[in-house]
Amino acid sequence: MAFTMKQSILLLLAVLVSALGLQAQQTVIVEPGPAGTLNQALTNPANQGKIFVLRRGIPYLLTSEIDITGVELHIRAEAGPGPRPLLVFSPPAGGTTPDQVISVRANMILEGLHLTAVNLLGSPAERIIRTRVDNVRLRVIDCLIDDAGQTAIRLDGRNNKVYMSRNVISRMGRPANPDNGRVVDDRGLPVDTLWMENNLIYNVTSRVIRDGGAAMNYVYFNKNTVVNVGQRGFEWGEVGEFVFTNNLIVNGAFLGRRISITPRLNDTARVVVAVTPGMGGTDKWVIRNNNFFRDSATVKATPAKQADNDTIVQVSLFTSAVAALIQSKGWTNSNISEVLNFRNPVPTQLDFITKHHAGTGATASVWDHAGLSPNVLYSALGSMSPRFSTYHNYDYGRTSRSFTAGTTGQPLGVDLGLVSSVPDLFLKDGILFFPNPVRNQLFVQNLKQEKIMAVRVFNLQGQLVADQRLIGDNVVFETEKWNNGMYILSLVDRSGNISSRKFIKQ
């Protein structure tokens, strides 16, 4: 069949578009290796434009911050269950930790990763993600983000678009320095879009949003659970279109408001939700169907007066303008205050609260995360700081009002299918390993004949030393030539669950 010139051109364009589409979907699996393996893969010209896939349950040690220019960067975890791959900085000898883990200079997508600012020496960097240029689109999906000295995401570019969904964000800031902990900080630069939906956020020293005075075009904050924000809750500046719905806000601005005996020091600005109308006023604002409450233990821990005799009061939920808008729109009754009991919440931060008001806040200890078991492999790295690949569970009772108080009758707050622990395969499947310490051979015995898909051994630098399957009775690792020291034995079952134990080679 003959083609006209126009048909030929269209056919050629279709082939090119198809080829480009296939190229855009290509992936490169980054296998674990020595420190810097991921850095090398990301900067390899042959990998540009591909999706980088990281193995679950494996640490990836960075020798420098991730900083790629001129091409969209997409990094995701491999499919299936199991702990998210940990990205952690490994300072070189005599080197220093950069101020952030990732710099964003083009559109970026991060999926299913564990991002932490605490390096192998146990020292925290200031930030996890930092945009560096204008007009970038950042998507952060299903990530575990924890332990930053200052901020999870800092926007140093103008008119950025940020989309965050199904993430768990915790331990932002240090109780000894409560001014710094934030989730998103725009540094006073205009923001095009801030979309945050179905995220769990807890233990933030200062505020969830820190706006330095510029305008945000569009804010969508829906179905999030936010627990334990110390100083100020949310501080948006001018916002054009603003949607704040179906959220669960617990202990917002829990450090309270200081009423000073010296009038000029009165801190009257703090509220849980502060937002200023943009040029279009409040016509495109919706603030409804949320639950705000403070738990009794946190309120009880707050003294009536500080050590300097300043009075402490619990802060208001809204600025007067926001409260007036809610009343005028008839949304007052939809913003409820129902105390809930959660399945496995973080403990009350008593040390933070009491020392802050006693004037000894500089000696406040780190966030209390009792109720979780550290990830054995991730915690054994470097300084052996406890690192958690699971998170606290904020499920609550189905008979509560909040369970049907959403805009369409749905539960308020996050819905991640949260779990507080993963199965221990050594106990569940009857897996034994011996001897420990080991000299020449390590035996791994399968008492229940379960199909353990992988039995892996890592050193404390996160490098894979050995990898076998455990399908029959046992496997044997020949260890005679291994260096002396501590190792991690990890099991992976058919569902992708991972459990780990330490052993010593002598």
DAJO-V818118 format. One record per residue. N is the residue number from 1. RES is the residue in one letter. PSI is psi in whole degrees, -180 to 180 (* if undefined). OMEGA is omega in degrees with one decimal (999 if undefined). NEAR is the number of other C-alpha atoms within 10 Angstrom. Layout:
n: {N | N}
res: {RES | RES}
psi: {PSI | PSI}
omega: {OMEGA | OMEGA}
near: {NEAR | NEAR}
This chain:
n: {1 | 2 | 3 | 4 | 5 | 6 | 7 | 8 | 9 | 10 | 11 | 12 | 13 | 14 | 15 | 16 | 17 | 18 | 19 | 20 | 21 | 22 | 23 | 24 | 25 | 26 | 27 | 28 | 29 | 30 | 31 | 32 | 33 | 34 | 35 | 36 | 37 | 38 | 39 | 40 | 41 | 42 | 43 | 44 | 45 | 46 | 47 | 48 | 49 | 50 | 51 | 52 | 53 | 54 | 55 | 56 | 57 | 58 | 59 | 60 | 61 | 62 | 63 | 64 | 65 | 66 | 67 | 68 | 69 | 70 | 71 | 72 | 73 | 74 | 75 | 76 | 77 | 78 | 79 | 80 | 81 | 82 | 83 | 84 | 85 | 86 | 87 | 88 | 89 | 90 | 91 | 92 | 93 | 94 | 95 | 96 | 97 | 98 | 99 | 100 | 101 | 102 | 103 | 104 | 105 | 106 | 107 | 108 | 109 | 110 | 111 | 112 | 113 | 114 | 115 | 116 | 117 | 118 | 119 | 120 | 121 | 122 | 123 | 124 | 125 | 126 | 127 | 128 | 129 | 130 | 131 | 132 | 133 | 134 | 135 | 136 | 137 | 138 | 139 | 140 | 141 | 142 | 143 | 144 | 145 | 146 | 147 | 148 | 149 | 150 | 151 | 152 | 153 | 154 | 155 | 156 | 157 | 158 | 159 | 160 | 161 | 162 | 163 | 164 | 165 | 166 | 167 | 168 | 169 | 170 | 171 | 172 | 173 | 174 | 175 | 176 | 177 | 178 | 179 | 180 | 181 | 182 | 183 | 184 | 185 | 186 | 187 | 188 | 189 | 190 | 191 | 192 | 193 | 194 | 195 | 196 | 197 | 198 | 199 | 200 | 201 | 202 | 203 | 204 | 205 | 206 | 207 | 208 | 209 | 210 | 211 | 212 | 213 | 214 | 215 | 216 | 217 | 218 | 219 | 220 | 221 | 222 | 223 | 224 | 225 | 226 | 227 | 228 | 229 | 230 | 231 | 232 | 233 | 234 | 235 | 236 | 237 | 238 | 239 | 240 | 241 | 242 | 243 | 244 | 245 | 246 | 247 | 248 | 249 | 250 | 251 | 252 | 253 | 254 | 255 | 256 | 257 | 258 | 259 | 260 | 261 | 262 | 263 | 264 | 265 | 266 | 267 | 268 | 269 | 270 | 271 | 272 | 273 | 274 | 275 | 276 | 277 | 278 | 279 | 280 | 281 | 282 | 283 | 284 | 285 | 286 | 287 | 288 | 289 | 290 | 291 | 292 | 293 | 294 | 295 | 296 | 297 | 298 | 299 | 300 | 301 | 302 | 303 | 304 | 305 | 306 | 307 | 308 | 309 | 310 | 311 | 312 | 313 | 314 | 315 | 316 | 317 | 318 | 319 | 320 | 321 | 322 | 323 | 324 | 325 | 326 | 327 | 328 | 329 | 330 | 331 | 332 | 333 | 334 | 335 | 336 | 337 | 338 | 339 | 340 | 341 | 342 | 343 | 344 | 345 | 346 | 347 | 348 | 349 | 350 | 351 | 352 | 353 | 354 | 355 | 356 | 357 | 358 | 359 | 360 | 361 | 362 | 363 | 364 | 365 | 366 | 367 | 368 | 369 | 370 | 371 | 372 | 373 | 374 | 375 | 376 | 377 | 378 | 379 | 380 | 381 | 382 | 383 | 384 | 385 | 386 | 387 | 388 | 389 | 390 | 391 | 392 | 393 | 394 | 395 | 396 | 397 | 398 | 399 | 400 | 401 | 402 | 403 | 404 | 405 | 406 | 407 | 408 | 409 | 410 | 411 | 412 | 413 | 414 | 415 | 416 | 417 | 418 | 419 | 420 | 421 | 422 | 423 | 424 | 425 | 426 | 427 | 428 | 429 | 430 | 431 | 432 | 433 | 434 | 435 | 436 | 437 | 438 | 439 | 440 | 441 | 442 | 443 | 444 | 445 | 446 | 447 | 448 | 449 | 450 | 451 | 452 | 453 | 454 | 455 | 456 | 457 | 458 | 459 | 460 | 461 | 462 | 463 | 464 | 465 | 466 | 467 | 468 | 469 | 470 | 471 | 472 | 473 | 474 | 475 | 476 | 477 | 478 | 479 | 480 | 481 | 482 | 483 | 484 | 485 | 486 | 487 | 488 | 489 | 490 | 491 | 492 | 493 | 494 | 495 | 496 | 497 | 498 | 499 | 500 | 501 | 502 | 503 | 504 | 505 | 506}
res: {M | A | F | T | M | K | Q | S | I | L | L | L | L | A | V | L | V | S | A | L | G | L | Q | A | Q | Q | T | V | I | V | E | P | G | P | A | G | T | L | N | Q | A | L | T | N | P | A | N | Q | G | K | I | F | V | L | R | R | G | I | P | Y | L | L | T | S | E | I | D | I | T | G | V | E | L | H | I | R | A | E | A | G | P | G | P | R | P | L | L | V | F | S | P | P | A | G | G | T | T | P | D | Q | V | I | S | V | R | A | N | M | I | L | E | G | L | H | L | T | A | V | N | L | L | G | S | P | A | E | R | I | I | R | T | R | V | D | N | V | R | L | R | V | I | D | C | L | I | D | D | A | G | Q | T | A | I | R | L | D | G | R | N | N | K | V | Y | M | S | R | N | V | I | S | R | M | G | R | P | A | N | P | D | N | G | R | V | V | D | D | R | G | L | P | V | D | T | L | W | M | E | N | N | L | I | Y | N | V | T | S | R | V | I | R | D | G | G | A | A | M | N | Y | V | Y | F | N | K | N | T | V | V | N | V | G | Q | R | G | F | E | W | G | E | V | G | E | F | V | F | T | N | N | L | I | V | N | G | A | F | L | G | R | R | I | S | I | T | P | R | L | N | D | T | A | R | V | V | V | A | V | T | P | G | M | G | G | T | D | K | W | V | I | R | N | N | N | F | F | R | D | S | A | T | V | K | A | T | P | A | K | Q | A | D | N | D | T | I | V | Q | V | S | L | F | T | S | A | V | A | A | L | I | Q | S | K | G | W | T | N | S | N | I | S | E | V | L | N | F | R | N | P | V | P | T | Q | L | D | F | I | T | K | H | H | A | G | T | G | A | T | A | S | V | W | D | H | A | G | L | S | P | N | V | L | Y | S | A | L | G | S | M | S | P | R | F | S | T | Y | H | N | Y | D | Y | G | R | T | S | R | S | F | T | A | G | T | T | G | Q | P | L | G | V | D | L | G | L | V | S | S | V | P | D | L | F | L | K | D | G | I | L | F | F | P | N | P | V | R | N | Q | L | F | V | Q | N | L | K | Q | E | K | I | M | A | V | R | V | F | N | L | Q | G | Q | L | V | A | D | Q | R | L | I | G | D | N | V | V | F | E | T | E | K | W | N | N | G | M | Y | I | L | S | L | V | D | R | S | G | N | I | S | S | R | K | F | I | K | Q}
psi: {131 | 145 | 143 | 167 | -42 | -42 | -39 | -42 | -43 | -39 | -42 | -42 | -40 | -41 | -43 | -44 | -41 | -43 | -42 | -38 | -41 | -41 | -38 | -24 | -4 | 145 | 157 | 122 | 123 | 106 | 149 | 152 | -160 | 165 | 135 | -5 | -45 | -41 | -44 | -40 | -41 | -32 | -3 | 120 | -29 | -18 | -3 | 135 | -4 | 165 | 126 | 124 | 127 | 147 | 140 | 151 | 13 | 137 | 140 | 114 | 123 | 136 | -11 | 166 | 152 | 119 | 89 | 135 | 138 | -3 | 142 | 135 | 127 | 114 | 129 | 161 | 154 | 157 | 157 | 174 | -173 | 159 | 145 | 145 | 132 | 127 | 116 | 143 | 133 | 99 | 132 | 165 | 123 | 1 | 177 | 159 | 133 | 167 | -13 | 159 | -41 | 130 | 137 | 117 | 2 | 177 | 144 | 143 | 127 | 124 | 127 | 28 | 158 | 112 | 125 | 148 | -4 | 117 | -177 | -17 | -1 | 7 | 137 | 139 | 168 | -42 | 160 | -52 | 138 | 116 | 142 | -14 | 171 | 156 | 34 | 156 | 122 | 123 | 124 | 116 | 129 | 41 | 154 | 116 | 119 | 163 | 62 | 145 | -28 | -64 | 142 | -49 | 120 | 130 | 103 | 19 | 159 | 144 | 38 | 156 | 123 | 127 | 121 | 125 | 142 | 35 | 158 | 120 | 121 | 161 | 53 | 117 | 170 | 133 | -28 | -13 | 73 | -11 | -19 | -23 | 118 | 160 | -53 | 131 | 117 | 2 | 28 | 17 | 147 | 144 | 133 | -55 | 134 | 106 | 115 | 114 | 133 | 49 | 147 | 122 | 125 | 153 | 78 | 125 | -39 | -68 | 155 | -47 | 128 | 109 | 132 | 10 | -15 | 173 | 149 | 132 | -48 | 125 | 128 | 111 | 99 | 135 | 44 | 151 | 123 | 124 | 131 | 76 | 124 | -59 | -53 | -1 | -113 | 133 | 80 | 151 | -133 | 133 | 132 | -68 | 124 | 121 | 120 | 96 | 152 | 28 | 158 | 112 | 113 | 126 | 48 | 134 | 51 | -13 | -12 | 180 | 132 | 127 | 101 | 149 | -15 | 109 | -36 | -16 | 5 | 128 | 91 | -2 | -16 | 128 | 171 | -46 | 113 | 126 | 143 | 134 | 141 | -164 | -29 | 7 | -144 | 19 | -29 | 32 | 141 | 120 | 90 | 164 | 61 | 160 | 120 | 124 | 161 | 134 | 154 | -35 | -39 | -43 | -43 | -33 | -15 | 120 | 158 | -30 | 150 | 175 | -26 | 11 | 6 | 138 | 143 | 127 | 152 | 140 | 160 | 160 | -42 | 157 | 162 | -37 | -41 | -42 | -40 | -39 | -45 | -42 | -42 | -29 | -5 | 27 | 3 | -48 | -17 | -18 | 96 | 173 | 84 | 121 | 129 | 153 | 123 | 159 | -46 | 75 | 167 | 152 | 158 | 134 | 68 | -43 | -42 | -48 | -51 | -41 | -33 | -46 | -16 | -4 | 11 | 31 | -27 | -17 | 7 | 140 | 176 | 169 | 139 | 117 | 35 | 145 | -5 | 150 | 128 | 151 | 122 | -47 | -49 | -35 | -20 | -7 | 139 | -118 | 0 | 39 | 140 | 128 | 137 | 126 | -5 | -178 | 166 | 152 | 119 | 31 | 150 | 174 | 142 | -21 | -4 | 157 | -36 | -24 | -20 | 20 | 8 | 174 | -26 | 25 | 12 | 166 | 147 | 150 | -177 | 152 | 89 | 2 | 48 | 144 | 148 | -8 | 165 | 157 | 143 | 106 | -30 | -39 | -47 | -42 | 5 | 53 | 123 | 149 | 142 | 160 | 167 | 107 | 158 | 149 | -61 | -35 | 135 | 120 | 133 | 114 | 135 | 90 | -36 | 7 | 32 | 153 | 94 | 115 | -27 | 138 | 112 | 148 | 131 | 150 | 179 | 1 | 5 | 8 | 138 | 120 | -39 | 153 | 119 | 167 | 151 | 90 | -37 | -140 | -41 | 168 | 159 | 129 | 127 | 112 | 2 | -37 | 1 | 150 | 147 | 148 | -171 | 144 | 166 | 126 | 121 | 137 | 142 | 120 | -175 | -22 | -1 | 3 | 145 | 133 | 150 | 152 | 153 | 149 | 165 | 134 | 126 | *}
omega: {-178.7 | 178.5 | 171.3 | 178.0 | -179.1 | 179.6 | 179.9 | 179.1 | 179.9 | 178.5 | 178.3 | 178.1 | 179.7 | 178.6 | -180.0 | 179.1 | 178.7 | 179.3 | 178.4 | 178.7 | 178.1 | 179.9 | -178.4 | -177.3 | -178.9 | -179.9 | 171.8 | 179.3 | 179.8 | 179.1 | 179.7 | -179.0 | 179.9 | 176.4 | -179.7 | -179.6 | 179.8 | 177.1 | -179.0 | 179.7 | -177.5 | -176.6 | 178.0 | -178.1 | -178.9 | -177.3 | -174.7 | 179.6 | 179.6 | 175.3 | -179.8 | -176.8 | -177.6 | -179.1 | 177.3 | 177.2 | -174.5 | 172.7 | 173.8 | -174.2 | -178.5 | 176.0 | 174.7 | 179.0 | 174.6 | -173.0 | -175.8 | -175.9 | 165.2 | -178.9 | 177.7 | -178.4 | -179.1 | 178.7 | 179.7 | 174.2 | 174.0 | -178.5 | 176.3 | 179.2 | -178.7 | -179.3 | 177.2 | 175.1 | -176.4 | 172.3 | -174.3 | -176.4 | 176.6 | -175.9 | 175.0 | 179.9 | -179.1 | -177.9 | -179.9 | 177.3 | 175.9 | -176.9 | 179.3 | 178.3 | -175.1 | 168.8 | -176.1 | 179.5 | 174.3 | 179.0 | -175.8 | 175.2 | 177.1 | -174.7 | 169.7 | -176.3 | 170.6 | -176.1 | 179.9 | 179.2 | 179.0 | -175.2 | -176.5 | 177.1 | 179.7 | -179.0 | -178.9 | 166.8 | -178.0 | -170.6 | 175.7 | -178.8 | -179.3 | 174.7 | -173.6 | -174.2 | -179.0 | 167.0 | 174.8 | 176.2 | -179.5 | 176.5 | 179.2 | -169.2 | 171.4 | -179.9 | 172.1 | -173.1 | -175.6 | 168.6 | 171.3 | 177.5 | -177.5 | -164.8 | 172.3 | -179.3 | 175.6 | -177.0 | 177.5 | 173.4 | -179.4 | 173.6 | 173.8 | 173.7 | -177.1 | 178.4 | -178.7 | 179.3 | 175.5 | 177.5 | 170.1 | -175.2 | -176.0 | 176.3 | 174.5 | -176.5 | 178.9 | 178.6 | 178.5 | 179.6 | -169.2 | -178.0 | -167.0 | -171.3 | -179.6 | 173.5 | 177.2 | -179.6 | -176.0 | 175.3 | 178.2 | 179.1 | -179.4 | -179.1 | 177.0 | -174.7 | 169.5 | -176.5 | 179.6 | -175.9 | 174.2 | 175.7 | 171.2 | -177.9 | 176.9 | -179.1 | 178.0 | -172.1 | -171.6 | -174.8 | 177.8 | 179.0 | 173.2 | 179.5 | -176.4 | 174.4 | 178.5 | -174.6 | 169.7 | -179.1 | -174.0 | 175.9 | 176.9 | -178.2 | -169.2 | 171.9 | 175.7 | 170.9 | -177.8 | -174.2 | 173.2 | 170.5 | -165.8 | -166.6 | -162.1 | 179.3 | -178.6 | 177.0 | 171.6 | 171.4 | 177.0 | 178.6 | 178.3 | 177.3 | -171.2 | 178.5 | 179.7 | -170.7 | 169.0 | -177.5 | 175.9 | -175.3 | -174.6 | 178.6 | 174.0 | -178.4 | -170.1 | 177.0 | 174.4 | -179.1 | -178.5 | 170.8 | -170.1 | 173.4 | 172.6 | -170.3 | -176.6 | -179.9 | 180.0 | 178.8 | -173.1 | -171.5 | -171.2 | 170.2 | 178.7 | -179.2 | 176.6 | 178.9 | -175.2 | 179.1 | 174.1 | -176.4 | -179.4 | -179.2 | -176.9 | -177.8 | -177.1 | 177.9 | 172.9 | 179.0 | -173.3 | 174.6 | 175.1 | 174.7 | 176.0 | 173.0 | 174.3 | 179.2 | -171.7 | -178.5 | 179.7 | 178.7 | -178.6 | -178.9 | -178.7 | -178.1 | 176.4 | 178.7 | 173.2 | 179.5 | 179.8 | 178.0 | 171.2 | 179.5 | 178.9 | 177.1 | 174.3 | -173.9 | 175.7 | 179.3 | -171.1 | 166.4 | -177.5 | -179.8 | 178.8 | 178.6 | 179.1 | 178.5 | 179.8 | 179.6 | -177.2 | -179.9 | -179.9 | -177.2 | -173.7 | -176.2 | 179.0 | 175.6 | -169.1 | 175.1 | -177.5 | 178.1 | -177.3 | 172.8 | -175.6 | -174.9 | 179.7 | -177.7 | 172.8 | 178.0 | 172.3 | -174.5 | -172.4 | -177.1 | 178.6 | -175.5 | -173.9 | -179.0 | 177.4 | -177.4 | 177.7 | -179.0 | 179.0 | -175.7 | -179.3 | 179.4 | -179.2 | -178.1 | -179.2 | 179.8 | 177.4 | 179.7 | 175.7 | -179.3 | 175.6 | 173.8 | 179.6 | 171.3 | -172.4 | -177.9 | -176.7 | -178.1 | -178.5 | -176.9 | 171.0 | -176.8 | -179.4 | 173.2 | 178.6 | 177.9 | -172.6 | 175.8 | 170.8 | -173.6 | -176.2 | -170.1 | -179.4 | 167.0 | 178.6 | -169.7 | 179.7 | -178.4 | -179.9 | 176.8 | -177.5 | -175.9 | 178.1 | -172.0 | 180.0 | -176.8 | 176.9 | 179.3 | -179.5 | 177.4 | 173.4 | 175.3 | -171.9 | 174.8 | -178.6 | -170.8 | -168.3 | 170.5 | -179.3 | 178.7 | 174.4 | -177.2 | 175.9 | -174.3 | 178.4 | 179.9 | -174.8 | -174.1 | 176.6 | -179.5 | 177.8 | 172.1 | -174.7 | -9.4 | 176.5 | 10.1 | -178.8 | 176.3 | -171.9 | -176.6 | 174.1 | -179.9 | 174.0 | -173.0 | -176.5 | -173.1 | -174.7 | 179.3 | 177.6 | 178.1 | 174.1 | -169.9 | 179.4 | 171.4 | -171.7 | 175.9 | 178.9 | 168.5 | -174.7 | 170.9 | 179.8 | -178.7 | 178.1 | -177.3 | -178.1 | -176.7 | 178.1 | 171.4 | 178.2 | -177.0 | 179.3 | -175.8 | -173.8 | 168.9 | -179.1 | 174.5 | 176.0 | -170.4 | -171.7 | -175.2 | 179.4 | 175.1 | 176.3 | 179.2 | -178.2 | 177.8 | 177.9 | 174.8 | -176.9 | 175.7 | 175.4 | -179.8 | -175.4 | 179.1 | -179.9 | 176.4 | -176.0 | 173.6 | -173.9 | 174.8 | 175.9 | 168.1 | -174.4 | 172.5 | 179.2 | 999}
near: {2 | 6 | 9 | 8 | 9 | 9 | 11 | 12 | 12 | 12 | 13 | 12 | 12 | 12 | 12 | 12 | 12 | 12 | 11 | 11 | 11 | 10 | 13 | 13 | 10 | 12 | 16 | 16 | 15 | 16 | 15 | 20 | 18 | 14 | 22 | 17 | 16 | 23 | 18 | 13 | 17 | 24 | 14 | 10 | 9 | 10 | 14 | 19 | 17 | 20 | 21 | 22 | 20 | 26 | 21 | 24 | 26 | 24 | 26 | 27 | 26 | 23 | 22 | 22 | 18 | 16 | 18 | 18 | 12 | 10 | 13 | 19 | 22 | 19 | 19 | 23 | 25 | 18 | 12 | 11 | 15 | 21 | 25 | 25 | 26 | 25 | 20 | 24 | 29 | 23 | 18 | 12 | 6 | 5 | 10 | 14 | 22 | 18 | 19 | 27 | 27 | 20 | 23 | 25 | 22 | 20 | 19 | 20 | 16 | 20 | 21 | 24 | 25 | 25 | 25 | 25 | 31 | 24 | 25 | 23 | 15 | 14 | 16 | 23 | 22 | 24 | 28 | 28 | 26 | 24 | 24 | 18 | 16 | 19 | 17 | 22 | 20 | 23 | 17 | 20 | 19 | 21 | 23 | 26 | 25 | 25 | 29 | 33 | 27 | 31 | 30 | 30 | 24 | 23 | 25 | 20 | 22 | 20 | 21 | 24 | 21 | 21 | 16 | 19 | 21 | 21 | 25 | 23 | 23 | 24 | 27 | 33 | 30 | 25 | 29 | 19 | 17 | 25 | 16 | 21 | 32 | 29 | 29 | 22 | 24 | 26 | 16 | 17 | 20 | 24 | 24 | 20 | 18 | 20 | 16 | 20 | 22 | 23 | 26 | 27 | 24 | 26 | 29 | 34 | 32 | 30 | 30 | 30 | 22 | 24 | 23 | 15 | 16 | 17 | 23 | 24 | 18 | 18 | 21 | 17 | 19 | 23 | 26 | 26 | 23 | 26 | 25 | 26 | 28 | 25 | 24 | 27 | 30 | 25 | 21 | 24 | 21 | 21 | 26 | 21 | 20 | 25 | 17 | 19 | 24 | 31 | 28 | 27 | 24 | 22 | 24 | 30 | 28 | 28 | 29 | 25 | 22 | 21 | 19 | 18 | 12 | 8 | 8 | 8 | 11 | 14 | 12 | 11 | 11 | 22 | 22 | 23 | 21 | 21 | 17 | 19 | 20 | 18 | 10 | 10 | 13 | 17 | 12 | 14 | 19 | 17 | 21 | 22 | 25 | 27 | 25 | 18 | 17 | 20 | 15 | 11 | 12 | 17 | 18 | 10 | 17 | 20 | 17 | 14 | 16 | 19 | 13 | 11 | 14 | 18 | 17 | 18 | 17 | 19 | 21 | 17 | 18 | 17 | 16 | 12 | 13 | 19 | 16 | 12 | 17 | 20 | 11 | 10 | 11 | 10 | 17 | 16 | 12 | 18 | 20 | 18 | 17 | 17 | 16 | 19 | 13 | 13 | 15 | 18 | 19 | 21 | 14 | 18 | 21 | 17 | 17 | 26 | 22 | 18 | 19 | 22 | 22 | 14 | 12 | 13 | 18 | 14 | 14 | 19 | 14 | 14 | 24 | 15 | 18 | 11 | 15 | 18 | 16 | 18 | 20 | 20 | 25 | 25 | 17 | 23 | 24 | 15 | 12 | 15 | 17 | 15 | 21 | 19 | 22 | 19 | 24 | 23 | 20 | 24 | 20 | 16 | 12 | 10 | 8 | 14 | 17 | 26 | 16 | 14 | 19 | 22 | 14 | 9 | 12 | 13 | 21 | 26 | 28 | 26 | 16 | 16 | 8 | 16 | 14 | 16 | 17 | 14 | 11 | 15 | 19 | 17 | 10 | 10 | 17 | 14 | 21 | 14 | 17 | 13 | 15 | 13 | 13 | 17 | 16 | 13 | 14 | 20 | 16 | 19 | 18 | 21 | 13 | 12 | 15 | 18 | 15 | 23 | 16 | 18 | 21 | 18 | 23 | 22 | 20 | 19 | 18 | 23 | 19 | 18 | 15 | 14 | 15 | 15 | 16 | 23 | 14 | 14 | 13 | 16 | 17 | 14 | 16 | 14 | 17 | 14 | 9 | 13 | 11 | 13 | 12 | 15 | 22 | 22 | 21 | 22 | 25 | 22 | 20 | 13 | 11 | 18 | 19 | 25 | 23 | 21 | 16 | 18 | 19 | 14 | 20 | 15}
